[in-house]
Amino acid sequence: MPKYFEEDTEPRKPCSGLKEDLKACLLESDCVRKDKLTPKECLREGSRVDDHCRALQFAFFECKRSLLDTRTRFRGRKGY
């Protein structure tokens, strides 16, 4: 489950909530715990990571991509 809470009053970096959730998901996965691989190696192989972590990775990618998209000036960032 996501651990991102909106009760933080400090300004945060964009996409930081997704990044923290992805990091926690990867550290709790069997690939890191049982196979003793790094999270980066687990993401590269792909088949060792469950669907929830894959969905978080894709959402994080889309959030980062929306920061570079010039259309977001007019539409706003995704997820906000």
C-alpha positions, -999 to 999 in steps of 0.1 A, spaced: 0 0 0 12 35 -6 27 53 24 24 88 10 4 110 33 -9 144 24 -6 158 59 30 169 53 31 207 53 66 211 39 69 217 2 82 185 -15 98 178 -48 75 167 -76 70 130 -78 86 124 -44 57 104 -30 58 80 -59 95 76 -56 92 67 -19 64 42 -26 85 26 -54 115 24 -32 96 7 -4 79 -17 -28 113 -28 -43 129 -32 -9 101 -55 3 101 -76 -29 114 -112 -30 140 -102 -56 158 -80 -31 152 -100 1 156 -136 -11 178 -132 -42 200 -105 -27 199 -83 -58 199 -45 -58 166 -28 -67 181 -15 -99 190 -51 -110 155 -63 -102 140 -36 -123 163 -44 -152 154 -81 -152 117 -73 -151 104 -108 -145 114 -108 -108 93 -77 -98 56 -80 -91 29 -61 -109 24 -36 -81 60 -24 -83 58 -23 -121 27 -1 -119 45 23 -94 75 24 -118 53 34 -147 35 60 -127 68 75 -115 81 75 -151 49 93 -163 52 119 -135 88 126 -144 80 128 -180 52 153 -173 77 176 -158 96 179 -191 65 183 -212 59 219 -222 21 213 -224 20 209 -186 25 247 -183 -11 250 -195 -27 218 -182 -8 213 -149 11 183 -137 -6 149 -138 -20 137 -106 -26 171 -91 
